[in-house]
Amino acid sequence: MKRIYSIDVTRGLVMVIMALDHTRDLLHVDSVAHSPTDLNTTTPILFFTRWITYLCAPIFVFLAGTSAYLSLRRKNDIAQSRDFLLKRGAWLIVLEFTVVNLGLFFDPGFHLVLFEVIATIGFGFIILSMLLKISPIMLATIGLIIISSHELFTAIPFAQGSLASKILSPLFTLTPLPLFPGHLMLVAYPPIPWLGIMLTGFGAGRLFELSEERRKSLFLRIGLVSLVLFAVIRLINKYGDPVPWSFQKSPAYTFLSIMNISKYPPSLLFTLVTLGIMFLILGTAEGQKNKITDIACVYGKVPLFYFILHFYVIHTLLLIILFAQGFHWADMSFTTGTFGRPKGAECGVPLWAVYLIWLGVVAVLYKPCIWFGKYKAKYNSWWIRYL
């Protein structure tokens, strides 16, 4: 089965958007001191800069599940697909804990290790490899049940510090896990809620076997229904997100409160709005081919290559900026999770500069992604299949 253009376009678009979040996170002058979603300190443009990047992880995870389904259909061999998913899942977890974390923090001592999107995809692939004999419809049903109900886990009255709490909490909620003195793992992407998104994406892979015209119509309808459900459930304000919205100092900030949904872990409302937008993008991309979609497709064909490379580019830029602002190597802190930014010092760039640097990073990575996409298509080495 050949590559599906709309998937590559959609994935490429969110990969480009993702770089904006990481550019802001590492370079923005207020990124360490203030959360961009804290309504007491944020501005609408800063809130939007963070919120738009919420699209990235759920779409990335959903389409990873879809790609696993399409790969299974192409191979038509459950044993071979199981072996590939198991190995790739393990490989992704290793990459997260080594190459990705090093690129994020530039800390070879790995004092803080994040379990984030790459590791949670790896975990999902490993679990999915064990479930391939279950029908895609059933897996999608399981995924939807997880998405809609995992929030109830926090209502279970586990005794604090109990064995059940220690085992299950990292699977469902954001959890810090002390490793040994001076070293901490933060499970920022609890794997069970994200597994629900992947399983749903796997089941949705069947939709890509429809004709392009039928896909376009169906995706647009699914997207609109998801957004309507989001609006209804959010306005009821009783379930779907652990943080209810409230009236604020102005209508604009009240709207921000409504849109201030939870990613860690991804709430039902978070998933509805982000995947609803994803389906609208997929539907719009079906049958479209122009310069913009072709550019997005370049990044979408090599998402992991781009993902790893962009961290190292952005972090190198951070060091250049810190040196330019008069800081010295001895001033920089790499073991505290602040990416090397000197503790307590005002450093970084304003938001308008974040946008300019983001566009520059995306542009710089365009040619390498073209090169790797061609290399990947030409050669079939075993290691390329895992990127």
TORSEBA-466606 format. One record per residue (C-alpha): residue number from 1; residue in one letter; z, y, x. Coordinates in nm, 2 decimals. Last residue first. Layout:
// residues N
NUM  a  Z  Y  X .
...
// end
This chain:
// residues 387
387  l  1.18  0.59  1.31 .
386  y  1.27  0.22  1.29 .
385  r  0.90  0.12  1.27 .
384  i  0.84  0.31  1.59 .
383  w  1.08  0.07  1.77 .
382  w  0.87  -0.24  1.69 .
381  s  0.55  -0.09  1.84 .
380  n  0.28  -0.05  1.59 .
379  y  0.07  0.22  1.75 .
378  k  -0.19  0.45  1.59 .
377  a  -0.01  0.57  1.28 .
376  k  0.32  0.64  1.48 .
375  y  0.13  0.82  1.75 .
374  k  -0.05  1.04  1.49 .
373  g  0.27  1.13  1.32 .
372  f  0.44  1.19  1.66 .
371  w  0.17  1.44  1.76 .
370  i  0.18  1.62  1.42 .
369  c  0.56  1.63  1.43 .
368  p  0.55  1.77  1.79 .
367  k  0.30  2.04  1.67 .
366  y  0.51  2.15  1.37 .
365  l  0.85  2.16  1.55 .
364  v  0.80  2.51  1.68 .
363  a  0.70  2.64  1.34 .
362  v  1.02  2.49  1.17 .
361  v  1.23  2.64  1.45 .
360  g  1.07  2.98  1.41 .
359  l  1.11  2.99  1.03 .
358  w  1.48  2.91  1.08 .
357  i  1.51  3.18  1.35 .
356  l  1.38  3.44  1.10 .
355  y  1.60  3.32  0.82 .
354  v  1.91  3.32  1.04 .
353  a  1.82  3.67  1.16 .
352  w  1.84  3.80  0.80 .
351  l  2.18  3.62  0.77 .
350  p  2.34  3.80  1.06 .
349  v  2.37  3.63  1.41 .
348  g  2.64  3.44  1.60 .
347  c  2.96  3.55  1.75 .
346  e  3.30  3.69  1.65 .
345  a  3.56  3.52  1.86 .
344  g  3.85  3.32  1.72 .
343  k  3.74  2.99  1.89 .
342  p  3.44  3.03  2.11 .
341  r  3.13  2.87  1.94 .
340  g  3.06  2.53  2.10 .
339  f  2.95  2.35  1.78 .
338  t  3.28  2.45  1.60 .
337  g  3.39  2.09  1.56 .
336  t  3.69  2.13  1.79 .
335  t  3.57  1.95  2.11 .
334  f  3.28  2.18  2.20 .
333  s  3.46  2.51  2.26 .
332  m  3.28  2.77  2.46 .
331  d  3.46  3.03  2.67 .
330  a  3.42  2.84  2.99 .
329  w  3.05  2.84  2.95 .
328  h  3.05  3.22  2.94 .
327  f  3.01  3.46  2.65 .
326  g  2.83  3.79  2.68 .
325  q  2.62  3.80  2.36 .
324  a  2.32  3.67  2.54 .
323  f  2.52  3.36  2.65 .
322  l  2.62  3.29  2.29 .
321  i  2.26  3.34  2.17 .
320  i  2.12  3.09  2.43 .
319  l  2.39  2.84  2.34 .
318  l  2.30  2.87  1.97 .
317  l  1.93  2.83  2.05 .
316  t  2.01  2.50  2.22 .
315  h  2.19  2.40  1.90 .
314  i  1.89  2.48  1.69 .
313  v  1.65  2.28  1.91 .
312  y  1.88  1.98  1.95 .
311  f  1.94  1.96  1.58 .
310  h  1.57  2.00  1.50 .
309  l  1.48  1.70  1.71 .
308  i  1.70  1.45  1.52 .
307  f  1.58  1.54  1.18 .
306  y  1.21  1.58  1.28 .
305  f  1.20  1.23  1.42 .
304  l  1.38  1.10  1.12 .
303  p  1.14  1.27  0.87 .
302  v  0.81  1.18  1.04 .
301  k  0.56  1.16  0.75 .
300  g  0.74  1.44  0.55 .
299  y  0.71  1.69  0.83 .
298  v  0.33  1.67  0.84 .
297  c  0.32  1.65  0.46 .
296  a  0.47  1.99  0.42 .
295  i  0.18  2.14  0.62 .
294  d  -0.07  1.95  0.40 .
293  t  0.11  2.07  0.09 .
292  i  0.07  2.43  0.20 .
291  k  -0.29  2.39  0.31 .
290  n  -0.40  2.23  -0.02 .
289  k  -0.38  1.90  -0.20 .
288  q  -0.24  1.88  -0.55 .
287  g  -0.29  1.57  -0.76 .
286  e  0.08  1.49  -0.78 .
285  a  0.26  1.77  -0.60 .
284  t  0.38  1.93  -0.93 .
283  g  0.52  1.60  -1.05 .
282  l  0.70  1.54  -0.73 .
281  i  0.84  1.89  -0.72 .
280  l  0.96  1.86  -1.08 .
279  f  1.11  1.52  -1.00 .
278  m  1.30  1.67  -0.71 .
277  i  1.43  1.95  -0.93 .
276  g  1.58  1.70  -1.16 .
275  l  1.71  1.51  -0.86 .
274  t  1.90  1.82  -0.75 .
273  v  2.02  1.92  -1.09 .
272  l  2.13  1.57  -1.21 .
271  t  2.28  1.47  -0.88 .
270  f  2.50  1.78  -0.85 .
269  l  2.60  1.73  -1.21 .
268  l  2.71  1.37  -1.16 .
267  s  2.90  1.47  -0.85 .
266  p  2.78  1.42  -0.49 .
265  p  3.09  1.34  -0.28 .
264  y  3.13  1.58  -0.11 .
263  k  2.84  1.77  -0.29 .
262  s  3.03  1.94  -0.56 .
261  i  2.88  2.20  -0.79 .
260  n  2.89  2.58  -0.77 .
259  m  2.61  2.65  -1.02 .
258  i  2.84  2.75  -1.30 .
257  s  3.05  2.96  -1.06 .
256  l  2.73  3.12  -0.93 .
255  f  2.64  3.21  -1.29 .
254  t  2.99  3.36  -1.34 .
253  y  2.92  3.55  -1.01 .
252  a  2.60  3.71  -1.16 .
251  p  2.77  3.78  -1.50 .
250  s  3.04  3.98  -1.31 .
249  k  3.40  3.95  -1.20 .
248  q  3.41  3.57  -1.28 .
247  f  3.43  3.35  -1.59 .
246  s  3.51  2.99  -1.49 .
245  w  3.33  2.67  -1.38 .
244  p  3.51  2.34  -1.36 .
243  v  3.55  2.18  -1.02 .
242  p  3.56  1.80  -1.03 .
241  d  3.21  1.78  -1.16 .
240  g  3.05  1.58  -1.44 .
239  y  3.32  1.61  -1.71 .
238  k  3.48  1.88  -1.93 .
237  n  3.28  2.20  -1.87 .
236  i  3.07  2.18  -2.19 .
235  l  2.84  2.42  -2.01 .
234  r  2.80  2.18  -1.73 .
233  i  2.71  1.89  -1.95 .
232  v  2.45  2.08  -2.15 .
231  a  2.29  2.25  -1.84 .
230  f  2.28  1.93  -1.64 .
229  l  2.13  1.74  -1.93 .
228  v  1.86  2.00  -1.97 .
227  l  1.79  1.98  -1.60 .
226  s  1.76  1.60  -1.61 .
225  v  1.53  1.62  -1.92 .
224  l  1.30  1.87  -1.74 .
223  g  1.27  1.65  -1.43 .
222  i  1.21  1.34  -1.62 .
221  r  0.94  1.51  -1.82 .
220  l  0.77  1.65  -1.50 .
219  f  0.79  1.31  -1.34 .
218  l  0.63  1.14  -1.64 .
217  s  0.33  1.37  -1.66 .
216  k  0.26  1.36  -1.29 .
215  r  0.31  0.98  -1.28 .
214  r  0.07  0.92  -1.56 .
213  e  -0.20  1.13  -1.39 .
212  e  -0.15  0.96  -1.05 .
211  s  -0.17  0.61  -1.21 .
210  l  0.14  0.40  -1.22 .
209  e  0.26  0.21  -0.92 .
208  f  0.47  0.51  -0.82 .
207  l  0.69  0.45  -1.12 .
206  r  0.80  0.11  -0.98 .
205  g  0.97  0.30  -0.70 .
204  a  1.22  0.43  -0.96 .
203  g  1.43  0.12  -0.91 .
202  f  1.46  0.19  -0.54 .
201  g  1.54  0.56  -0.61 .
200  t  1.82  0.45  -0.85 .
199  l  1.95  0.22  -0.58 .
198  m  1.95  0.51  -0.33 .
197  i  2.13  0.75  -0.56 .
196  g  2.40  0.49  -0.64 .
195  l  2.44  0.42  -0.27 .
194  w  2.51  0.79  -0.23 .
193  p  2.82  0.75  -0.46 .
192  i  2.92  0.44  -0.27 .
191  p  2.87  0.57  0.09 .
190  p  3.12  0.85  0.11 .
189  y  2.91  1.13  0.29 .
188  a  3.16  1.34  0.47 .
187  v  3.35  1.05  0.62 .
186  l  3.52  1.24  0.90 .
185  m  3.59  1.04  1.21 .
184  l  3.86  1.18  1.44 .
183  h  3.94  1.17  1.81 .
182  g  4.22  1.34  1.99 .
181  p  4.46  1.04  1.98 .
180  f  4.27  0.74  1.83 .
179  l  4.04  0.69  1.54 .
178  p  4.20  0.92  1.28 .
177  l  3.99  0.88  0.95 .
176  p  3.93  1.20  0.75 .
175  t  3.81  1.12  0.40 .
174  l  3.55  1.27  0.16 .
173  t  3.57  1.04  -0.14 .
172  f  3.43  0.70  -0.26 .
171  l  3.40  0.46  0.03 .
170  p  3.65  0.64  0.25 .
169  s  3.90  0.61  -0.04 .
168  l  3.86  0.24  -0.09 .
167  i  4.02  0.09  0.22 .
166  k  4.31  0.34  0.28 .
165  s  4.38  0.37  -0.09 .
164  a  4.40  -0.01  -0.14 .
163  l  4.63  -0.04  0.16 .
162  s  4.86  0.22  0.02 .
161  g  4.91  0.56  0.20 .
160  q  4.97  0.74  -0.13 .
159  a  5.01  0.50  -0.41 .
158  f  4.68  0.46  -0.60 .
157  p  4.67  0.61  -0.94 .
156  i  4.30  0.57  -1.03 .
155  a  4.18  0.92  -1.14 .
154  t  3.98  0.98  -0.82 .
153  f  3.77  0.67  -0.90 .
152  l  3.66  0.83  -1.23 .
151  e  3.41  1.04  -1.03 .
150  h  3.22  0.72  -0.96 .
149  s  3.11  0.72  -1.32 .
148  s  2.77  0.88  -1.37 .
147  i  2.61  0.81  -1.03 .
146  i  2.76  0.46  -1.01 .
145  i  2.62  0.37  -1.35 .
144  l  2.29  0.52  -1.27 .
143  g  2.27  0.31  -0.95 .
142  i  2.36  -0.01  -1.14 .
141  t  2.09  0.06  -1.39 .
140  a  1.84  0.13  -1.10 .
139  l  1.94  -0.21  -0.95 .
138  m  1.88  -0.38  -1.29 .
137  i  1.54  -0.22  -1.32 .
136  p  1.45  -0.31  -0.97 .
135  s  1.53  -0.68  -1.04 .
134  i  1.79  -0.85  -0.83 .
133  k  1.65  -1.06  -0.55 .
132  l  1.66  -0.76  -0.31 .
131  l  2.04  -0.72  -0.34 .
130  m  2.16  -0.81  0.01 .
129  s  1.91  -0.58  0.19 .
128  l  2.02  -0.31  -0.05 .
127  i  2.37  -0.32  0.10 .
126  i  2.24  -0.28  0.45 .
125  f  1.99  -0.02  0.34 .
124  g  2.27  0.18  0.17 .
123  f  2.49  0.17  0.48 .
122  g  2.20  0.30  0.69 .
121  i  2.13  0.57  0.43 .
120  t  2.51  0.66  0.45 .
119  a  2.48  0.67  0.83 .
118  i  2.18  0.91  0.82 .
117  v  2.34  1.13  0.56 .
116  e  2.68  1.19  0.72 .
115  f  2.96  0.99  0.89 .
114  l  3.07  1.27  1.13 .
113  v  3.24  1.20  1.46 .
112  l  3.48  1.46  1.60 .
111  h  3.61  1.41  1.96 .
110  f  3.28  1.26  2.06 .
109  g  3.34  1.30  2.43 .
108  p  2.98  1.39  2.49 .
107  d  3.04  1.70  2.27 .
106  f  2.71  1.88  2.20 .
105  f  2.83  1.91  1.84 .
104  l  2.53  1.85  1.63 .
103  g  2.30  1.69  1.89 .
102  l  2.57  1.46  2.00 .
101  n  2.65  1.36  1.64 .
100  v  2.28  1.28  1.58 .
99  v  2.23  1.08  1.90 .
98  t  2.55  0.87  1.89 .
97  f  2.73  0.81  1.57 .
96  e  2.43  0.88  1.35 .
95  l  2.19  0.68  1.57 .
94  v  2.42  0.37  1.55 .
93  i  2.44  0.40  1.17 .
92  l  2.06  0.43  1.16 .
91  w  2.01  0.12  1.37 .
90  a  2.24  -0.09  1.15 .
89  g  2.04  0.02  0.84 .
88  r  1.71  -0.05  1.02 .
87  k  1.82  -0.40  1.11 .
86  l  1.94  -0.49  0.76 .
85  l  1.64  -0.32  0.60 .
84  f  1.40  -0.51  0.82 .
83  d  1.56  -0.85  0.78 .
82  r  1.58  -0.81  0.40 .
81  s  1.21  -0.70  0.39 .
80  q  1.11  -1.01  0.59 .
79  a  1.31  -1.24  0.37 .
78  i  1.19  -1.07  0.05 .
77  d  0.82  -1.11  0.14 .
76  n  0.57  -0.91  -0.06 .
75  k  0.52  -0.70  0.25 .
74  r  0.36  -0.41  0.05 .
73  r  0.59  -0.45  -0.25 .
72  l  0.89  -0.46  -0.02 .
71  s  0.77  -0.15  0.16 .
70  l  0.72  0.03  -0.17 .
69  y  1.08  -0.06  -0.28 .
68  a  1.23  0.06  0.05 .
67  s  1.03  0.38  0.02 .
66  t  1.18  0.44  -0.32 .
65  g  1.53  0.39  -0.17 .
64  a  1.46  0.63  0.11 .
63  l  1.32  0.86  -0.15 .
62  f  1.66  0.88  -0.33 .
61  v  1.84  0.93  0.00 .
60  f  1.62  1.22  0.12 .
59  i  1.62  1.37  -0.23 .
58  p  2.00  1.35  -0.25 .
57  a  2.04  1.50  0.10 .
56  c  1.79  1.79  0.08 .
55  l  1.83  1.95  -0.25 .
54  y  2.17  2.09  -0.17 .
53  t  1.97  2.31  0.08 .
52  i  1.90  2.56  -0.21 .
51  w  2.28  2.60  -0.25 .
50  r  2.35  2.72  0.10 .
49  t  2.10  3.01  0.11 .
48  f  2.17  3.07  -0.25 .
47  f  2.54  3.13  -0.18 .
46  l  2.45  3.36  0.11 .
45  i  2.21  3.56  -0.12 .
44  p  2.46  3.58  -0.40 .
43  t  2.74  3.70  -0.16 .
42  t  3.04  3.50  -0.05 .
41  t  3.40  3.59  0.01 .
40  n  3.59  3.52  -0.31 .
39  l  3.32  3.30  -0.46 .
38  d  3.36  3.05  -0.17 .
37  t  3.02  2.88  -0.17 .
36  p  2.91  3.02  0.17 .
35  s  3.24  2.90  0.32 .
34  h  3.40  3.15  0.55 .
33  a  3.53  3.17  0.91 .
32  v  3.30  2.91  1.07 .
31  s  2.97  3.02  0.92 .
30  d  3.04  3.39  0.93 .
29  v  2.81  3.50  1.22 .
28  h  2.54  3.26  1.12 .
27  l  2.42  3.04  1.40 .
26  l  2.54  2.68  1.36 .
25  d  2.57  2.65  0.98 .
24  r  2.29  2.89  0.91 .
23  t  2.04  2.71  1.13 .
22  h  2.17  2.38  0.98 .
21  d  2.12  2.50  0.63 .
20  l  1.77  2.64  0.70 .
19  a  1.67  2.32  0.87 .
18  m  1.73  2.14  0.55 .
17  i  1.47  2.35  0.37 .
16  v  1.20  2.22  0.61 .
15  m  1.31  1.86  0.55 .
14  v  1.31  1.93  0.18 .
13  l  0.95  2.03  0.18 .
12  g  0.85  1.73  0.40 .
11  r  1.02  1.49  0.16 .
10  t  0.83  1.64  -0.13 .
9  v  0.50  1.64  0.05 .
8  d  0.54  1.29  0.19 .
7  i  0.63  1.16  -0.15 .
6  s  0.34  1.34  -0.32 .
5  y  0.10  1.19  -0.07 .
4  i  0.18  0.83  -0.13 .
3  r  0.13  0.63  0.19 .
2  k  -0.11  0.33  0.15 .
1  m  0.00  0.00  0.00 .
// end
